[in-house]
Amino acid sequence: MIHKLLALAGKPESLIQYVKDRPGHDRRYALSSEKILRETGWRPKVDFETGLARTIEWYRANAHGRPRAQRRVSELLRAQLREPGVGRDKIISSHR
């Protein structure tokens, strides 16, 4: 995964930093979406590689708006912590 991400982002693999495994850390995650696909009939519109490439393209194209959006999310979270009655619905509706 990280190799694909770096390649699509045009970054060198020298950015990868290997760290010691945490005790009890799973060596490998083997997930299957077969059950949900079989039971719901849902299928992705694009394959993983295409979706990853499009996501990177979107972040590049929208880099100018991220700091503003991150500030807004931080403001909303701080407001929620200050005001005990502020719930998720108010935060989401004030963000729209």
N, C-alpha and C positions, 0 to 999 in steps of 0.2 A: 504494500500500500504506500509506504513512505517513498519508495523508489518511483512509483507512478506519479505521486504528487509533486515530487521535486522535478521530475522530467517535464511535466506539464507546466510547472511554474518557471522552468528555465533556470533552476537553481542547481548548484553542484551537490553531489552526494557527500562531499566533505562536510556538509552541514549536519549530517547524522551524528548524533552522540550516543554511543551505547552505554547503558548503565547496568549495574548489577541488578539481578532479579530481586524483587521483594520476597521475603519469606511467605510461602503459601500462595504466591502468584501463579496463576494458570500459565502453563507453558504455551498453550494454544487454545484459541477459541474456535470451536467448530459449530457454526450456526447454520441452520437450514431454514429456508423460507417455504419449503415444499408444502407443509401443512396449511399455512395461510393461503397459499396460491390455490391449493386443491379445494379448500373449503369456501373461499370467497370468489374465486375466478379472477381475482385482481392480477394484472400484469403491469410491469413498469412500462412507461412510454419510451424510455431510452435505456440503453445498457449502462452499466456502472461507469465505464471509461468515458462515455459521452457525457454523462451527468457530471462527473468529476471535472472534466474539461470545461463544461458550461459554467459550473460553479466558480471555477477559478477566473474565467472570463468575466463573470458578473462582478466578482469582488474587485477585479482590476478596473472595470468600467465605472464602478460606484465607490471607489476609494475616497473620493472627495466628501461623500456624505456620511461615512462611517464615524469619524470623530464626533460629529454633531449627534448622530443617533446614539452613540455610546454615552455621551454626556446626558442626553435626555433619559436614557434608561437609568443611569446613575442617580439623576435627580428624582425620578419616580421611586426608586428603591429607597433612597434616603427619606423621602416624604412618607413612605409606608412605615419605615422604622420609627419616625417621629410621631405619627398619628396612628394610635392603636386601632381605630375604627376603619382605617383605609384598607380595603381588601383588594383582591386580584381584579375584580370587575371594574373598580374605579380606575385602577392603574391602566388597564387595557383600554377602557373607553376614553381616558384622557390622552392616550397615545394616538388615537385614530385621527 
